[in-house]
């Protein structure tokens, strides 16, 4: 029987840290468990997982459901969506069987892309990657954007259908993956019955998921609804990420949560996100390692936690090992983490 290849492209950027990445990981396990209960899916569906952050990586090659294992997910800086598209093209070219005069090949692949942010690829690379998978069309692509910082205009350029999940809480993400599993099962039944057409009929979606219409009015200001700052602990040498959310009434960013991150999994990524003035950061949360109450910005571009004293303090930056005097009370422009 002809195979039904299904590729999942999962955003593992830093903005997914915490509950979101854990919920996606659990959602993938639930999706695979549901698919393995379905005889049609077991017979026809082959799945692959591609993660993307600083770089895109195929963590699970195209594999039959009986032997496939859910991948372990971890976050890194960056959202290399263009890199994910290019890798997807390479994987499909290598793994999907083409139709010949002697034999029919696999069905056109189904692709589900999940993202919560904007691509950090340079614009030329991103445009070239999009062109490479839509002309000629190599798959039926369905994208799910989560939250208010998603670039839906990019997703619409590459997708058959684009969906929006407003809130990435664990329950909503769990329901999302149950829905995706049911949709793949529905497509597998079409393959088994010989009624498979170009694309799939997505079954009834959860109420928390809405379709993004082409020509919809998108925010033109491009003001980020969240800002992420990566900060080095001056005492424990650990690194943590601070999530800030925009307060619409004050137009400032309030710190809402800190997340410890592993230095060993971090890569340097140039962010194409706009700089944010320090005056726009209205609240600070204590360092989760040493409880320092503030942070400073080193000339090398790194942030470090500290406790202000008499308006200034001298610190040795753990990143560049340079000693600098840091003064408090004046504003400056800062780079966001490429989350």
Secondary structure as UniProt FT lines:
FT   STRAND          4..11
FT   HELIX           14..16
FT   TURN            17..18
FT   HELIX           19..36
FT   HELIX           39..44
FT   STRAND          45..52
FT   STRAND          56..64
FT   TURN            65..67
FT   HELIX           81..95
FT   STRAND          109..115
FT   HELIX           123..134
FT   TURN            135..136
FT   STRAND          139..146
FT   HELIX           152..158
FT   STRAND          161..165
FT   HELIX           170..193
FT   TURN            207..208
FT   STRAND          209..211
FT   TURN            214..215
FT   STRAND          226..232
FT   TURN            234..236
FT   STRAND          239..247
FT   TURN            248..251
FT   STRAND          252..261
FT   HELIX           263..265
FT   STRAND          276..277
FT   HELIX           278..280
FT   TURN            288..290
FT   STRAND          294..297
FT   TURN            299..300
FT   STRAND          303..306
FT   TURN            310..311
FT   STRAND          312..316
FT   TURN            318..320
FT   STRAND          323..327
FT   STRAND          333..334
//
